[in-house]
Amino acid sequence: MYHEILLKHWGYEQFRPLQEDIIHSVAEGKDTLGLMPTGGGKSITFQVFSLSKEGMCLVITPLIALMNDQVDHLRSKGIKALAIYSGMTVREIEIACNNAVYGDYKFLYVSPERLLSPNFLEYLIRFNLNLITVDEAHCISQWGYDFRPSYLQIAEIRKFFPKVPVLALTATATGAVVEDIQDKLLFPQKNLLRKSFVRENVTYLVRQKEDKLGYLAETVSKSKGTGIIYVRSRKKCREISDLLRQQDVAADFYHAGLDPALRKEKQNRWMTGATRVIVATNAFGMGIDKPDVRFVLHLDLPDSLEAYFQEAGRAGRDGERSLALMIYNGTDKRRLHKMVTDAFPEQERIRAVYQALCDYLQIAVGTGKYSFYTFQPEDFARKFNFPFTTVYHSLKLMEREGYLEYTDDPESSSRLYFLAHRDELYRIETGSKDLEKVIGMLLRSYTGLFNDYVRIDEVLIARRLEMTPDELYQNLKYLSQQKIIHYIPRREAPVIQLLTERLNASRIRISRVNYHDRKKNYQQRVDSVIEYARSEDSCRSVQLLSYFGEKGSKPCGKCDLCIGEHQSGISNAEFNEISSAILQLLLLRPTEIKEINRNIVGKEKSILKVTRWMLDQGKLEMNRSGLMTLKQDGTSDSSDPATE
């Protein structure tokens, strides 16, 4: 049955590793945590399962853009899907919820902020659910790199659906986060299904270079195929893109500050190969599945190994040889430590931001609860003379504490819904041929306009009608005023919603767990990135896998540390393999050097070099009988592939 659904809707005859195991687990009614690397096909698991059962799947996800992409993708396959997220009007939510209750829909995507809102809750208890899916499940963990307080509400809805299994999915989680996810979601029994994070076709490299830009330009010029370069600032995106174009590289830049239509155009040009290299902030890549990315370069270090592994994981999804390269120098350590400081402004500073914010939005003390306000953070920062980073992080800390909700991932498409019934349209006299042409074009271009709000593209419609976008806007606005349609123009600005009435700023407090504990946790994540970048011995792949709880993995044999020369005079990879074998042998019994040579696979000369080095370093001892033993207090733990 599951294979038939997979073939019918996705055209695949076989599941990827772990997908079917997860489906069978939730089919048995078990709460399940699925840990699959980026690009592993997580969405297939809940989509195939839900299509096999009566009822609807509730999908909780924090990313509006990704949510809408999935809804569009399902609808293109003839599968009925809906989305409810921050910033939607009360009417939009009511129509979507009624469709979810009565309209035989199979998937309802919801942002976590909407879960326990009064408008949604009265409908939620009437849903016929077959599965509750929590995407990006690491967001529920206090120790996750992207903790979101709204995720803590998810467990509350379980009391309404005691027999409905929960499927939690994430691509990046440490051992502590894995445990925390299952605890926070109230799993009655631990049930983790994980796919190994080993990426045998991806070579991980770190290069320490003072001239980062020179090395970057050289590497990209010599590299073949499509690539992504990650940087931290929007300004740097453009600068690096210009630099590469001067080197005759087909490059472009991408960040969240661009117009949504332009972002989409840039993304499409990269996806089709018209652009070979995209220089981007971390806003790029989520939900993009381009299998033939040959290299992912980090010119600036990310602030966690979770983020790095997810971004680097966009390389080589087709299984072909690919590269993940981090370019590091001493300034990165200072910059990352400054990021920790910036992310936690002094509490008095946070109160000052709150005071100024309420004044900026003209909210009186004692008012404003649950109201939405469009918000221009750059303009606000400029008017009140705050650094932008102080504003952003103060808002995020106040959000974690439950004072407000800050949505900086706004809905980027206009929405439209026909208020008039289809039969009534034929009797409406608009008195304008242009208005009639607009109505006709809408009906020809989009389905479902009488049942739900549909996202529309004004530029495309205007082109088809041979109108200017402004002329179309005026016509849509008039039809909305006449109650023929309800037209909601695209909102590009972030949105603020106060979750309490405006308070006196002196009452704003950030708790120890949200301030001191999270700051300490953030510092540890940053230190892990620095340690990874500066490491000189252990295999890169082994380090990453160990960070995510996969212990005992074998060295990859191709990263910069594996192919680099060890102090003993052989490669690091060969040294690690031989030294591990020696230690395992000596744990059993004292052994002569001849027996070590007989029992360990490898060149005799290399084994001798390793043994000598371990003796010189005090890792091993030799007694008078010539037997080798572990020292009592001892412990053990070519060409540049980046430019091939």
Secondary structure as UniProt FT lines:
FT   HELIX           2..10
FT   TURN            17..18
FT   HELIX           19..27
FT   TURN            28..29
FT   STRAND          32..35
FT   TURN            38..39
FT   HELIX           42..51
FT   STRAND          56..60
FT   HELIX           64..76
FT   TURN            77..78
FT   STRAND          81..84
FT   TURN            86..87
FT   HELIX           90..102
FT   STRAND          107..110
FT   HELIX           112..114
FT   TURN            115..116
FT   HELIX           118..124
FT   TURN            125..126
FT   STRAND          129..134
FT   HELIX           137..140
FT   TURN            142..143
FT   TURN            145..146
FT   HELIX           149..160
FT   TURN            162..163
FT   STRAND          166..170
FT   HELIX           175..184
FT   TURN            185..186
FT   STRAND          192..194
FT   TURN            200..201
FT   STRAND          202..208
FT   HELIX           212..222
FT   STRAND          226..230
FT   HELIX           234..246
FT   TURN            247..248
FT   STRAND          251..254
FT   TURN            256..257
FT   HELIX           260..272
FT   STRAND          277..280
FT   TURN            282..283
FT   TURN            286..287
FT   TURN            291..292
FT   STRAND          293..298
FT   HELIX           305..312
FT   TURN            313..314
FT   TURN            317..318
FT   STRAND          322..328
FT   HELIX           330..343
FT   HELIX           347..360
FT   TURN            361..362
FT   TURN            365..366
FT   TURN            369..370
FT   STRAND          372..374
FT   HELIX           377..383
FT   TURN            384..385
FT   HELIX           388..400
FT   TURN            401..402
FT   STRAND          404..407
FT   STRAND          414..418
FT   HELIX           422..425
FT   TURN            426..427
FT   HELIX           433..445
FT   TURN            449..451
FT   STRAND          454..456
FT   HELIX           458..465
FT   HELIX           469..481
FT   TURN            482..483
FT   STRAND          485..488
FT   STRAND          495..498
FT   HELIX           505..507
FT   HELIX           513..517
FT   HELIX           518..534
FT   HELIX           540..547
FT   TURN            548..549
FT   HELIX           560..563
FT   TURN            567..568
FT   HELIX           572..588
FT   HELIX           593..599
FT   HELIX           604..616
FT   TURN            617..618
FT   STRAND          620..622
FT   TURN            624..625
FT   STRAND          628..630
FT   TURN            632..633
FT   HELIX           641..643
//
